[in-house]
Amino acid sequence: MLLRHGRTADNRDGRFQGQLDTPLDDLGREQARTAARALALAEPCALLTSGLSRAHDTARALGEAFGLEPQVDPRLAELDLGSWQGLTAVEAAQQFPAEHAAWRAGEDVRRGTGETYREAGERAAACLGEHLAAVPPGRTLVAVTHGGTARAALGVLLELPPPSWGRLVALGNCCWSVLVEADIGWRLEVHNASVAPVPLAASRPL
């Protein structure tokens, strides 16, 4: 399972966070507790998390429900968005018009001298592969990460062509995807699931 962290004030305000270490807000903490109760039914045997506090604090709520200690792996961090971090989409368009236009057109550009989606997806997929090697067959690993990194990791694991990754809706706060290993490789069985309906604003492209 790939789970996006709970809501932050920057999520609420529509700001690109990237690798800024913004904390959960009150709603985000409640989302984490609610998701933890639901996902505990899957009886996960391993719990990974990005080291950024919004993901780590979400993972701690899950860990209490699962009876597991979250393992931090920095490869699950959000994309580094460089100079875009802290900006709204309007501000990014004003300050970086060429980059913003290319990104909106679906190009995997290096926003604000940061990372590409492919780079983030490859590091996250490598992280998951290493940790899954220690998971017994038929058991579940939960990785708490971020919207952009989750979508990029899905693109890599599902072997989708990068230009098509934008067709995967970005996970809403405390929403999850489920991948199951099959004979043909990874199969996406659930995407953007949550305990409660996801507001449309949570599905803005990342």
N, CA, C and O of each residue as an XYZ file, in Angstrom:
824
protein
N       0.843     -1.190      0.000
C       0.000      0.000      0.000
C       0.878      1.240      0.000
O       1.848      1.327      0.753
N       0.531      2.199     -0.851
C       1.143      3.517     -0.818
C       0.106      4.473     -0.249
O      -1.001      4.576     -0.778
N       0.457      5.169      0.822
C      -0.471      6.080      1.494
C       0.112      7.485      1.497
O       1.267      7.688      1.873
N      -0.693      8.452      1.074
C      -0.255      9.843      1.183
C      -0.537     10.344      2.598
O      -1.505      9.926      3.235
N       0.311     11.233      3.076
C       0.170     11.813      4.410
C      -1.131     12.597      4.556
O      -1.807     12.889      3.570
N      -1.471     12.933      5.797
C      -2.646     13.757      6.077
C      -2.446     15.206      5.676
O      -1.355     15.607      5.272
N      -3.499     15.978      5.790
C      -3.495     17.353      5.297
C      -2.600     18.265      6.122
O      -2.446     18.090      7.331
N      -2.015     19.240      5.439
C      -1.243     20.305      6.075
C      -1.884     21.646      5.726
O      -2.774     21.708      4.878
N      -1.438     22.709      6.370
C      -1.947     24.039      6.034
C      -1.595     24.402      4.591
O      -2.376     25.074      3.918
N      -0.425     23.964      4.107
C      -0.053     24.250      2.722
C      -0.941     23.495      1.747
O      -1.281     24.028      0.690
N      -1.328     22.255      2.080
C      -2.314     21.554      1.249
C      -3.609     22.349      1.189
O      -4.185     22.540      0.118
N      -4.050     22.801      2.327
C      -5.299     23.575      2.404
C      -5.224     24.826      1.544
O      -6.197     25.198      0.888
N      -4.056     25.478      1.552
C      -3.894     26.749      0.841
C      -3.428     26.584     -0.600
O      -3.258     27.574     -1.312
N      -3.215     25.323     -1.047
C      -2.814     25.091     -2.428
C      -1.385     25.484     -2.735
O      -1.100     25.991     -3.820
N      -0.474     25.255     -1.786
C       0.939     25.586     -2.001
C       1.755     24.329     -2.277
O       1.512     23.271     -1.695
N       2.727     24.464     -3.176
C       3.655     23.367     -3.438
C       4.577     23.223     -2.229
O       5.250     24.180     -1.845
N       4.611     22.037     -1.629
C       5.458     21.834     -0.460
C       6.817     21.263     -0.827
O       7.837     21.665     -0.268
N       6.829     20.320     -1.772
C       8.101     19.688     -2.083
C       8.718     19.102     -0.828
O       8.067     18.342     -0.111
N       9.951     19.442     -0.561
C      10.639     18.908      0.607
C      10.669     19.883      1.786
O      11.459     19.711      2.714
N       9.798     20.919      1.749
C       9.616     21.737      2.947
C       9.001     20.851      4.031
O       8.153     20.008      3.738
N       9.422     21.039      5.267
C       8.955     20.150      6.343
C       7.770     20.774      7.060
O       7.906     21.302      8.164
N       6.610     20.710      6.427
C       5.401     21.300      6.995
C       4.625     20.251      7.788
O       4.503     19.109      7.345
N       4.100     20.624      8.956
C       3.420     19.645      9.814
C       1.971     19.423      9.409
O       1.399     20.209      8.653
N       1.385     18.353      9.916
C      -0.047     18.111      9.754
C      -0.836     19.197     10.472
O      -0.400     19.714     11.500
N      -1.996     19.541      9.927
C      -2.909     20.403     10.673
C      -3.879     19.515     11.459
O      -3.746     18.291     11.457
N      -4.843     20.130     12.124
C      -5.756     19.339     12.965
C      -6.528     18.306     12.143
O      -6.703     17.168     12.578
N      -6.988     18.705     10.955
C      -7.705     17.760     10.105
C      -6.780     16.632      9.651
O      -7.192     15.473      9.587
N      -5.525     16.974      9.336
C      -4.569     15.959      8.906
C      -4.316     14.919      9.980
O      -4.195     13.732      9.676
N      -4.236     15.344     11.228
C      -4.027     14.382     12.322
C      -5.237     13.468     12.485
O      -5.090     12.277     12.757
N      -6.436     14.032     12.318
C      -7.641     13.204     12.408
C      -7.721     12.241     11.223
O      -8.125     11.090     11.383
N      -7.335     12.711     10.034
C      -7.309     11.820      8.870
C      -6.376     10.640      9.117
O      -6.699      9.505      8.768
N      -5.223     10.906      9.716
C      -4.252      9.840      9.981
C      -4.822      8.807     10.941
O      -4.658      7.605     10.729
N      -5.484      9.259     11.983
C      -6.065      8.313     12.948
C      -7.172      7.486     12.302
O      -7.292      6.290     12.566
N      -7.983      8.129     11.451
C      -9.076      7.413     10.793
C      -8.536      6.378      9.807
O      -9.012      5.244      9.773
N      -7.542      6.770      9.004
C      -6.945      5.828      8.053
C      -6.282      4.669      8.788
O      -6.339      3.527      8.331
N      -5.658      4.956      9.918
C      -4.980      3.909     10.680
C      -5.954      2.817     11.118
O      -5.644      1.629     11.032
N      -7.122      3.224     11.584
C      -8.106      2.234     12.024
C      -8.565      1.357     10.856
O      -8.769      0.153     11.018
N      -8.724      1.966      9.684
C      -9.180      1.200      8.516
C      -8.099      0.258      8.006
O      -8.379     -0.906      7.721
N      -6.879      0.741      7.889
C      -5.805     -0.062      7.300
C      -5.297     -1.143      8.242
O      -4.684     -2.114      7.800
N      -5.546     -0.984      9.531
C      -5.126     -2.022     10.473
C      -5.796     -3.358     10.165
O      -5.276     -4.411     10.533
N      -6.955     -3.322      9.489
C      -7.663     -4.556      9.156
C      -6.872     -5.417      8.172
O      -7.095     -6.625      8.086
N      -5.948     -4.799      7.428
C      -5.105     -5.548      6.488
C      -3.944     -6.241      7.193
O      -3.218     -7.018      6.573
N      -3.766     -5.969      8.476
C      -2.710     -6.569      9.290
C      -1.334     -6.449      8.618
O      -0.678     -7.459      8.364
N      -0.896     -5.210      8.332
C       0.422     -5.031      7.714
C       1.530     -5.581      8.599
O       1.415     -5.600      9.825
N       2.609     -6.029      7.956
C       3.744     -6.550      8.711
C       4.952     -5.636      8.622
O       5.961     -5.892      9.279
N       4.879     -4.568      7.822
C       5.992     -3.631      7.689
C       5.429     -2.247      7.400
O       4.437     -2.109      6.684
N       6.064     -1.226      7.959
C       5.594      0.155      7.834
C       6.781      1.058      7.550
O       7.680      1.198      8.378
N       6.777      1.669      6.374
C       7.837      2.592      5.969
C       7.286      4.006      5.933
O       6.076      4.205      5.825
N       8.173      4.985      6.021
C       7.736      6.371      5.920
C       8.851      7.273      5.421
O      10.035      7.034      5.658
N       8.433      8.309      4.730
C       9.315      9.442      4.454
C       9.707     10.071      5.785
O       8.981      9.956      6.772
N      10.849     10.730      5.804
C      11.289     11.380      7.031
C      10.666     12.742      7.260
O      10.809     13.299      8.349
N       9.974     13.303      6.264
C       9.323     14.598      6.450
C       8.196     14.457      7.471
O       7.472     13.461      7.465
N       8.046     15.449      8.344
C       7.190     15.282      9.521
C       5.738     14.988      9.172
O       5.072     14.262      9.909
N       5.230     15.528      8.073
C       3.825     15.272      7.744
C       3.589     13.802      7.422
O       2.518     13.264      7.704
N       4.585     13.155      6.834
C       4.482     11.718      6.569
C       4.805     10.912      7.821
O       4.113      9.947      8.143
N       5.864     11.317      8.526
C       6.283     10.555      9.705
C       5.207     10.573     10.787
O       4.959      9.553     11.430
N       4.567     11.722     10.992
C       3.509     11.793     12.004
C       2.289     10.976     11.579
O       1.619     10.387     12.428
N       1.990     10.930     10.272
C       0.936     10.059      9.784
C       1.293      8.601     10.055
O       0.453      7.818     10.498
N       2.546      8.246      9.785
C       3.002      6.867      9.999
C       2.975      6.484     11.474
O       2.701      5.332     11.811
N       3.253      7.436     12.349
C       3.201      7.124     13.785
C       1.787      6.749     14.208
O       1.603      5.848     15.026
N       0.772      7.443     13.651
C      -0.618      7.083     13.960
C      -0.926      5.681     13.449
O      -1.607      4.907     14.121
N      -0.425      5.357     12.258
C      -0.624      4.015     11.720
C       0.101      2.986     12.581
O      -0.443      1.923     12.880
N       1.317      3.304     12.972
C       2.102      2.364     13.757
C       1.442      1.992     15.070
O       1.523      0.847     15.513
N       0.789      2.964     15.691
C       0.086      2.676     16.944
C      -1.053      1.688     16.703
O      -1.310      0.812     17.529
N      -1.739      1.836     15.552
C      -2.845      0.917     15.237
C      -2.339     -0.444     14.785
O      -2.978     -1.464     15.044
N      -1.182     -0.463     14.102
C      -0.646     -1.709     13.560
C       0.197     -2.484     14.569
O       0.411     -3.685     14.408
N       0.676     -1.797     15.610
C       1.642     -2.413     16.507
C       3.013     -2.513     15.869
O       3.763     -3.453     16.134
N       3.342     -1.534     15.021
C       4.623     -1.517     14.321
C       5.327     -0.191     14.525
O       4.682      0.840     14.718
N       6.652     -0.218     14.483
C       7.455      1.001     14.538
C       7.769      1.428     13.116
O       8.341      0.643     12.359
N       7.410      2.662     12.721
C       7.706      3.102     11.356
C       9.214      3.147     11.088
O       9.988      3.617     11.922
N       9.614      2.658      9.925
C      11.004      2.744      9.484
C      11.127      3.909      8.511
O      10.407      3.969      7.514
N      12.031      4.828      8.798
C      12.217      5.998      7.936
C      13.152      5.652      6.792
O      14.228      5.093      7.005
N      12.737      5.986      5.576
C      13.612      5.855      4.406
C      13.484      7.150      3.613
O      12.408      7.449      3.093
N      14.564      7.924      3.511
C      14.487      9.231      2.845
C      14.123      9.153      1.370
O      13.770     10.170      0.773
N      14.201      7.973      0.771
C      13.847      7.836     -0.649
C      12.345      7.961     -0.881
O      11.902      8.047     -2.027
N      11.560      7.972      0.190
C      10.111      8.163      0.073
C       9.697      9.631      0.194
O       8.506      9.943      0.174
N      10.670     10.529      0.319
C      10.356     11.954      0.443
C       9.693     12.481     -0.828
O       9.785     11.873     -1.894
N       9.030     13.613     -0.692
C       8.401     14.252     -1.845
C       9.459     14.744     -2.830
O      10.630     14.885     -2.475
N       9.039     15.005     -4.070
C       9.945     15.577     -5.056
C      10.552     16.864     -4.506
O       9.879     17.654     -3.844
N      11.816     17.054     -4.789
C      12.458     18.339     -4.520
C      11.996     19.293     -5.607
O      12.300     19.090     -6.783
N      11.267     20.330     -5.225
C      10.730     21.289     -6.193
C      11.495     22.603     -6.199
O      11.042     23.586     -6.786
N      12.646     22.623     -5.553
C      13.514     23.790     -5.634
C      12.801     25.086     -5.334
O      12.167     25.230     -4.289
N      12.905     26.039     -6.261
C      12.364     27.384     -6.048
C      10.847     27.450     -6.105
O      10.263     28.484     -5.781
N      10.196     26.357     -6.516
C       8.734     26.337     -6.498
C       8.186     26.098     -5.097
O       7.012     26.368     -4.844
N       8.995     25.607     -4.203
C       8.499     25.226     -2.881
C       7.973     26.452     -2.125
O       8.647     27.477     -2.025
N       6.761     26.319     -1.602
C       6.121     27.412     -0.880
C       5.250     28.298     -1.756
O       4.559     29.176     -1.239
N       5.265     28.088     -3.083
C       4.480     28.913     -3.993
C       3.122     28.277     -4.271
O       2.961     27.061     -4.161
N       2.153     29.104     -4.630
C       0.904     28.606     -5.183
C       1.116     28.390     -6.681
O       2.132     28.809     -7.236
N       0.160     27.738     -7.328
C       0.273     27.526     -8.769
C       0.290     28.856     -9.517
O       1.004     28.997    -10.510
N      -0.484     29.825     -9.055
C      -0.504     31.141     -9.695
C       0.866     31.809     -9.565
O       1.380     32.374    -10.530
N       1.447     31.741     -8.381
C       2.773     32.344     -8.177
C       3.841     31.644     -9.008
O       4.730     32.294     -9.558
N       3.754     30.308     -9.100
C       4.722     29.564     -9.915
C       4.598     29.958    -11.381
O       5.607     30.097    -12.072
N       3.373     30.139    -11.862
C       3.169     30.535    -13.255
C       3.726     31.922    -13.525
O       4.248     32.190    -14.608
N       3.614     32.806    -12.538
C       4.128     34.167    -12.703
C       5.654     34.202    -12.670
O       6.274     34.922    -13.453
N       6.258     33.434    -11.773
C       7.705     33.490    -11.584
C       8.475     32.575    -12.530
O       9.616     32.869    -12.886
N       7.855     31.462    -12.940
C       8.520     30.476    -13.802
C       7.575     30.093    -14.945
O       7.163     28.938    -15.042
N       7.229     31.054    -15.811
C       6.194     30.793    -16.820
C       6.519     29.648    -17.782
O       5.627     28.870    -18.122
N       7.772     29.526    -18.227
C       8.122     28.462    -19.175
C       8.045     27.099    -18.503
O       7.497     26.155    -19.072
N       8.592     26.992    -17.291
C       8.532     25.720    -16.558
C       7.091     25.340    -16.258
O       6.701     24.181    -16.402
N       6.306     26.324    -15.841
C       4.920     26.047    -15.482
C       4.133     25.581    -16.700
O       3.348     24.637    -16.606
N       4.336     26.233    -17.842
C       3.615     25.839    -19.057
C       4.008     24.433    -19.486
O       3.155     23.652    -19.906
N       5.299     24.101    -19.384
C       5.748     22.754    -19.759
C       5.175     21.707    -18.818
O       4.753     20.637    -19.257
N       5.160     22.013    -17.522
C       4.604     21.085    -16.533
C       3.115     20.861    -16.777
O       2.642     19.726    -16.727
N       2.377     21.934    -17.041
C       0.943     21.805    -17.297
C       0.672     21.020    -18.583
O      -0.381     20.401    -18.739
N       1.637     21.059    -19.494
C       1.489     20.313    -20.749
C       1.864     18.840    -20.594
O       1.740     18.064    -21.542
N       2.318     18.457    -19.410
C       2.634     17.058    -19.143
C       4.095     16.694    -19.288
O       4.441     15.515    -19.225
N       4.969     17.681    -19.480
C       6.394     17.385    -19.590
C       6.992     17.159    -18.200
O       6.594     17.802    -17.229
N       7.937     16.250    -18.121
C       8.590     15.940    -16.846
C       9.765     16.886    -16.643
O      10.928     16.490    -16.724
N       9.433     18.144    -16.378
C      10.464     19.182    -16.258
C      11.026     19.223    -14.839
O      10.394     18.779    -13.881
N      12.223     19.767    -14.741
C      12.885     19.945    -13.442
C      12.438     21.299    -12.895
O      13.036     22.329    -13.205
N      11.383     21.290    -12.078
C      10.809     22.547    -11.600
C      11.697     23.198    -10.536
O      12.095     22.561     -9.561
N      11.994     24.468    -10.747
C      12.784     25.224     -9.773
C      14.144     24.621     -9.504
O      14.651     24.722     -8.387
N      14.755     23.990    -10.509
C      16.061     23.285    -10.408
C      15.983     22.064     -9.492
O      17.011     21.591     -9.006
N      14.775     21.550     -9.252
C      14.613     20.377     -8.390
C      14.690     19.075     -9.177
O      15.460     18.954    -10.129
N      13.873     18.096     -8.760
C      13.883     16.755     -9.355
C      12.834     16.613    -10.451
O      11.900     17.408    -10.549
N      13.011     15.584    -11.268
C      11.964     15.177    -12.195
C      11.119     14.086    -11.528
O      11.531     13.488    -10.534
N       9.935     13.840    -12.088
C       9.104     12.746    -11.599
C       9.831     11.412    -11.746
O       9.777     10.568    -10.852
N      10.512     11.226    -12.881
C      11.203      9.956    -13.100
C      12.246      9.708    -12.006
O      12.346      8.596    -11.490
N      13.011     10.724    -11.656
C      14.027     10.554    -10.616
C      13.381     10.169     -9.287
O      13.865      9.271     -8.597
N      12.297     10.841     -8.931
C      11.616     10.516     -7.667
C      11.001      9.123     -7.716
O      11.064      8.375     -6.741
N      10.405      8.777     -8.862
C       9.791      7.459     -8.986
C      10.804      6.342     -8.892
O      10.538      5.311     -8.274
N      11.961      6.534     -9.498
C      12.976      5.484     -9.463
C      13.541      5.294     -8.061
O      13.789      4.162     -7.645
N      13.749      6.388     -7.326
C      14.285      6.218     -5.961
C      13.257      5.571     -5.041
O      13.600      4.734     -4.206
N      11.979      5.969     -5.200
C      10.938      5.386     -4.356
C      10.714      3.915     -4.694
O      10.543      3.091     -3.796
N      10.714      3.584     -5.979
C      10.520      2.189     -6.380
C      11.672      1.316     -5.900
O      11.457      0.176     -5.487
N      12.897      1.846     -5.951
C      14.044      1.091     -5.442
C      13.910      0.841     -3.942
O      14.219     -0.249     -3.460
N      13.450      1.849     -3.211
C      13.213      1.704     -1.772
C      12.206      0.596     -1.501
O      12.445     -0.267     -0.657
N      11.092      0.613     -2.205
C      10.050     -0.387     -1.984
C      10.550     -1.781     -2.329
O      10.267     -2.738     -1.608
N      11.289     -1.903     -3.423
C      11.806     -3.210     -3.812
C      12.713     -3.810     -2.766
O      12.635     -5.004     -2.479
N      13.580     -2.984     -2.189
C      14.503     -3.485     -1.165
C      13.756     -3.951      0.074
O      14.053     -5.017      0.612
N      12.799     -3.173      0.527
C      12.074     -3.538      1.750
C      11.112     -4.701      1.522
O      10.896     -5.514      2.421
N      10.536     -4.783      0.329
C       9.617     -5.888      0.036
C      10.326     -7.237      0.015
O       9.698     -8.276      0.215
N      11.626     -7.221     -0.227
C      12.371     -8.475     -0.248
C      12.325     -9.184      1.110
O      12.523    -10.396      1.191
N      12.062     -8.415      2.177
C      12.001     -9.000      3.514
C      10.572     -9.294      3.964
O      10.363     -9.770      5.080
N       9.586     -9.017      3.107
C       8.180     -9.236      3.470
C       7.753    -10.638      3.035
O       7.921    -10.987      1.867
N       7.210    -11.446      3.934
C       6.765    -12.801      3.559
C       5.677    -12.763      2.499
O       4.899    -11.810      2.462
N       5.599    -13.770      1.637
C       4.541    -13.834      0.622
C       3.153    -13.731      1.255
O       2.874    -14.339      2.288
N       2.302    -12.952      0.613
C       0.934    -12.812      1.099
C       0.747    -11.771      2.180
O      -0.384    -11.523      2.599
N       1.828    -11.149      2.646
C       1.729    -10.115      3.681
C       1.801     -8.729      3.055
O       2.142     -8.586      1.881
N       1.482     -7.721      3.838
C       1.336     -6.357      3.323
C       2.355     -5.404      3.916
O       2.602     -5.404      5.121
N       2.942     -4.591      3.049
C       3.808     -3.489      3.452
C       3.067     -2.188      3.174
O       2.470     -2.026      2.110
N       3.102     -1.263      4.123
C       2.507      0.062      3.945
C       3.631      1.086      3.915
O       4.485      1.102      4.801
N       3.631      1.943      2.897
C       4.636      3.004      2.772
C       3.913      4.344      2.778
O       3.059      4.599      1.929
N       4.257      5.201      3.738
C       3.653      6.528      3.838
C       4.554      7.513      3.098
O       5.726      7.676      3.436
N       3.993      8.158      2.093
C       4.802      9.022      1.245
C       4.004     10.268      0.878
O       3.203     10.753      1.677
N       4.220     10.785     -0.324
C       3.673     12.082     -0.731
C       3.009     11.947     -2.096
O       3.244     10.971     -2.809
N       2.181     12.922     -2.460
C       1.401     12.817     -3.678
C       2.216     12.627     -4.944
O       1.957     11.710     -5.723
N       3.206     13.497     -5.153
C       4.016     13.389     -6.356
C       4.855     12.134     -6.392
O       4.949     11.474     -7.427
N       5.462     11.801     -5.277
C       6.314     10.610     -5.214
C       5.488      9.340     -5.377
O       5.926      8.399     -6.037
N       4.300      9.304     -4.782
C       3.446      8.122     -4.923
C       3.075      7.898     -6.384
O       3.151      6.775     -6.882
N       2.672      8.965     -7.072
C       2.281      8.810     -8.474
C       3.477      8.382     -9.324
O       3.340      7.537    -10.208
N       4.644      8.959     -9.059
C       5.831      8.589     -9.823
C       6.235      7.143     -9.554
O       6.624      6.425    -10.475
N       6.144      6.713     -8.300
C       6.470      5.324     -7.965
C       5.515      4.357     -8.654
O       5.934      3.308     -9.143
N       4.235      4.707     -8.693
C       3.265      3.869     -9.395
C       3.622      3.760    -10.876
O       3.549      2.679    -11.461
N       4.005      4.881    -11.473
C       4.379      4.856    -12.876
C       5.531      3.916    -13.159
O       5.522      3.184    -14.149
N       6.545      3.940    -12.266
C       7.707      3.065    -12.439
C       7.323      1.605    -12.201
O       7.655      0.737    -13.009
N       6.627      1.332    -11.098
C       6.287     -0.052    -10.750
C       5.356     -0.690    -11.776
O       5.461     -1.885    -12.053
N       4.449      0.097    -12.337
C       3.508     -0.426    -13.325
C       4.074     -0.393    -14.742
O       3.419     -0.821    -15.692
N       5.294      0.117    -14.870
C       5.993      0.179    -16.162
C       5.190      0.971    -17.188
O       5.111      0.593    -18.357
N       4.598      2.070    -16.736
C       3.843      2.936    -17.627
C       4.785      3.930    -18.304
O       5.780      4.329    -17.699
N       4.502      4.334    -19.528
C       5.332      5.355    -20.171
C       5.198      6.679    -19.418
O       4.079      7.093    -19.117
N       6.294      7.345    -19.110
C       6.233      8.574    -18.305
C       5.217      9.617    -18.781
O       4.582     10.248    -17.936
N       5.031      9.830    -20.089
C       4.032     10.837    -20.481
C       2.614     10.512    -20.014
O       1.759     11.397    -19.983
N       2.353      9.255    -19.649
C       1.006      8.861    -19.221
C       0.815      8.958    -17.713
O      -0.304      8.770    -17.235
N       1.862      9.244    -16.948
C       1.739      9.228    -15.491
C       0.706     10.231    -14.983
O       0.052      9.996    -13.967
N       0.562     11.345    -15.692
C      -0.399     12.359    -15.271
C      -1.835     11.881    -15.333
O      -2.722     12.538    -14.787
N      -2.089     10.747    -15.988
C      -3.447     10.205    -16.035
C      -3.823      9.502    -14.725
O      -4.995      9.216    -14.481
N      -2.832      9.233    -13.900
C      -3.109      8.704    -12.564
C      -3.420      9.893    -11.658
O      -2.553     10.733    -11.417
N      -4.634      9.965    -11.164
C      -4.973     11.084    -10.289
C      -4.062     11.050     -9.060
O      -3.786      9.987     -8.504
N      -3.602     12.231     -8.649
C      -2.760     12.311     -7.447
C      -3.564     11.886     -6.228
O      -4.737     12.237     -6.097
N      -2.931     11.126     -5.333
C      -3.615     10.692     -4.117
C      -4.058     11.891     -3.293
O      -3.306     12.850     -3.122
N      -5.279     11.829     -2.785
C      -5.720     12.825     -1.823
C      -5.056     12.582     -0.477
O      -4.422     11.546     -0.275
N      -5.193     13.517      0.433
C      -4.593     13.361      1.752
C      -5.166     12.143      2.468
O      -6.381     11.984      2.579
N      -4.265     11.285      2.952
C      -4.604     10.034      3.632
C      -5.428      9.100      2.753
O      -6.255      8.338      3.255
N      -5.201      9.159      1.439
C      -5.752      8.178      0.520
C      -4.638      7.212      0.123
O      -3.455      7.518      0.271
N      -5.031      6.045     -0.382
C      -4.022      5.024     -0.630
C      -4.268      4.286     -1.932
O      -5.367      4.288     -2.485
N      -3.199      3.655     -2.398
C      -3.235      2.742     -3.542
C      -2.754      1.381     -3.074
O      -1.923      1.279     -2.171
N      -3.283      0.336     -3.695
C      -2.885     -1.032     -3.365
C      -2.341     -1.694     -4.624
O      -3.022     -1.757     -5.648
N      -1.113     -2.185     -4.538
C      -0.503     -2.952     -5.615
C      -0.315     -4.382     -5.146
O       0.071     -4.630     -4.004
N      -0.594     -5.322     -6.045
C      -0.450     -6.742     -5.738
C       0.493     -7.346     -6.775
O       0.366     -7.085     -7.971
N       1.436     -8.152     -6.305
C       2.385     -8.781     -7.216
C       1.707     -9.940     -7.925
O       1.162    -10.838     -7.284
N       1.742     -9.916     -9.249
C       1.112    -10.946    -10.074
C       2.158    -11.529    -11.020
O       3.299    -11.067    -11.060
N       1.758    -12.545    -11.781
C       2.683    -13.178    -12.721
C       3.200    -12.196    -13.760
O       4.322    -12.337    -14.245
N       2.384    -11.195    -14.108
C       2.778    -10.228    -15.126
C       3.512     -9.029    -14.543
O       3.872     -8.106    -15.273
N       3.734     -9.035    -13.236
C       4.367     -7.900    -12.565
C       3.390     -7.259    -11.597
O       2.433     -7.900    -11.164
N       3.620     -6.006    -11.256
C       2.742     -5.332    -10.306
C       1.421     -4.973    -10.962
O       1.379     -4.515    -12.104
N       0.335     -5.191    -10.213
C      -1.009     -4.895    -10.682
C      -1.654     -3.909     -9.709
O      -1.659     -4.138     -8.500
N      -2.196     -2.815    -10.239
C      -2.871     -1.809     -9.416
C      -4.298     -2.266     -9.168
O      -5.104     -2.307    -10.098
N      -4.624     -2.613     -7.923
C      -5.957     -3.123     -7.600
C      -6.862     -2.059     -6.992
O      -8.083     -2.125     -7.133
N      -6.263     -1.070     -6.310
C      -7.042      0.004     -5.686
C      -6.252      1.294     -5.880
O      -5.026      1.298     -5.769
N      -6.964      2.400     -6.174
C      -6.261      3.678     -6.328
C      -7.090      4.809     -5.744
O      -8.291      4.909     -5.997
N      -6.440      5.660     -4.960
C      -7.036      6.846     -4.351
C      -8.226      6.505     -3.459
O      -9.226      7.222     -3.434
N      -8.098      5.398     -2.729
C      -9.152      4.989     -1.802
C      -9.022      5.746     -0.488
O      -7.931      6.174     -0.112
N     -10.130      5.904      0.195
C     -10.116      6.574      1.500
C     -11.299      6.106      2.315
O     -12.198      5.437      1.804
N     -11.292      6.461      3.583
C     -12.414      6.128      4.456
C     -13.598      7.038      4.151
O     -14.748      6.602      4.190
N     -13.314      8.307      3.845
C     -14.360      9.288      3.553
C     -14.211      9.759      2.110
O     -13.140      9.603      1.524
N     -15.273     10.336      1.521
C     -15.145     10.880      0.160
C     -14.021     11.904      0.079
O     -13.811     12.680      1.012
N     -13.299     11.904     -1.038
C     -12.172     12.819     -1.222
C     -12.665     14.094     -1.876
O     -13.276     14.028     -2.943
N     -12.418     15.280     -1.265
C     -12.825     16.528     -1.919
C     -12.062     16.724     -3.213
O     -10.900     16.330     -3.321
N     -12.714     17.335     -4.202
C     -12.075     17.519     -5.494
C     -10.770     18.297     -5.376
O      -9.828     18.034     -6.124
N     -10.698     19.247     -4.452
C      -9.491     20.066     -4.302
C      -8.273     19.208     -3.957
O      -7.138     19.603     -4.222
N      -8.508     18.034     -3.366
C      -7.387     17.175     -2.975
C      -6.765     16.496     -4.177
O      -5.699     15.893     -4.056
N      -7.403     16.580     -5.335
C      -6.916     15.882     -6.512
C      -6.222     16.817     -7.503
O      -6.088     16.482     -8.680
N      -5.791     17.964     -7.044
C      -5.042     18.859     -7.926
C      -3.751     18.187     -8.373
O      -3.124     17.469     -7.594
N      -3.343     18.416     -9.642
C      -2.090     17.818    -10.108
C      -0.902     18.322     -9.320
O      -0.879     19.478     -8.898
N       0.100     17.453     -9.115
C       1.272     17.799     -8.322
C       2.483     17.991     -9.208
O       3.570     18.288     -8.712
